[in-house]
Amino acid sequence: MENAHVNSPKKNGQISLDNINSGKKVRICGINGGKGIYRRLLSLGIIPGNEVEVVSIHPWGGPVILKLDDTQLAMGRGMARKVQVVEL
């Protein structure tokens, strides 16, 4: 059975970072995860309120490449799925 909620928008237009198309700018709204994932994302600069650009999303479950200020970083799909964003 198909999961209908995977690609559907969340409340207030929020969706998970892994569902954003390449080239889009987004604002981080929240992180759905425990303390460990939250701390890891904070250490990368993925902080609610920050804006990032999605540089690319590699096919077949590959990493999501983000640009934050002058830095590019890669994160796995599972981690990106925990980050809630809104498109700008």
C-alpha positions as CSV (number, residue, x, y, z in Angstrom):
1,M,0.0,0.0,0.0
2,E,1.2,3.5,-0.9
3,N,1.9,6.1,1.8
4,A,-0.2,9.1,0.8
5,H,1.5,11.4,3.3
6,V,5.1,11.0,2.0
7,N,4.9,13.8,-0.7
8,S,1.9,15.7,0.7
9,P,2.3,19.1,2.3
10,K,2.2,19.4,6.0
11,K,0.5,22.0,8.1
12,N,1.3,25.6,7.2
13,G,2.9,24.6,4.0
14,Q,5.7,22.7,5.7
15,I,7.2,19.7,4.0
16,S,10.3,17.6,4.7
17,L,13.6,18.7,3.1
18,D,13.9,15.5,1.1
19,N,10.8,16.6,-0.9
20,I,12.2,19.9,-2.2
21,N,13.4,20.3,-5.8
22,S,16.9,21.3,-6.6
23,G,17.5,25.0,-6.9
24,K,14.8,26.0,-4.3
25,K,15.5,28.1,-1.3
26,V,13.8,27.1,2.0
27,R,13.5,28.2,5.6
28,I,14.1,25.6,8.3
29,C,10.9,25.3,10.4
30,G,11.7,22.4,12.7
31,I,13.4,19.1,13.3
32,N,11.5,15.9,14.0
33,G,13.9,13.7,15.9
34,G,15.6,13.0,19.2
35,K,18.3,14.9,20.9
36,G,21.1,13.2,19.0
37,I,19.8,14.1,15.5
38,Y,18.8,17.6,16.7
39,R,22.4,18.3,18.0
40,R,23.9,16.9,14.8
41,L,21.8,19.1,12.6
42,L,22.5,22.2,14.8
43,S,26.2,21.5,14.5
44,L,25.8,21.6,10.7
45,G,23.9,25.0,10.9
46,I,20.5,23.4,10.2
47,I,18.8,25.6,12.8
48,P,15.1,26.6,12.7
49,G,14.8,30.1,11.1
50,N,17.9,29.6,8.9
51,E,17.6,29.7,5.1
52,V,19.3,27.2,2.9
53,E,19.4,26.4,-0.8
54,V,18.9,22.9,-2.1
55,V,21.7,22.5,-4.6
56,S,20.8,18.9,-5.6
57,I,19.0,15.8,-4.6
58,H,20.8,12.7,-5.9
59,P,18.5,9.9,-7.3
60,W,18.0,6.5,-5.8
61,G,18.2,7.6,-2.2
62,G,21.4,9.5,-2.5
63,P,22.4,12.5,-0.5
64,V,20.7,16.0,-0.4
65,I,23.3,18.7,-1.1
66,L,22.6,22.0,0.6
67,K,24.2,25.5,0.5
68,L,24.2,27.4,3.7
69,D,25.9,30.8,3.4
70,D,29.2,30.0,1.6
71,T,29.3,26.3,2.6
72,Q,27.9,23.3,0.9
73,L,27.0,20.2,2.9
74,A,25.6,16.8,2.2
75,M,23.1,15.0,4.3
76,G,21.5,11.6,3.9
77,R,17.9,11.3,2.9
78,G,16.9,9.9,6.3
79,M,18.3,12.9,8.0
80,A,16.7,15.3,5.4
81,R,13.4,13.7,6.0
82,K,13.4,14.8,9.6
83,V,13.9,18.5,8.7
84,Q,10.7,20.5,8.1
85,V,10.9,23.5,5.8
86,V,8.8,26.0,3.9
87,E,9.8,27.1,0.4
88,L,10.7,30.8,-0.1
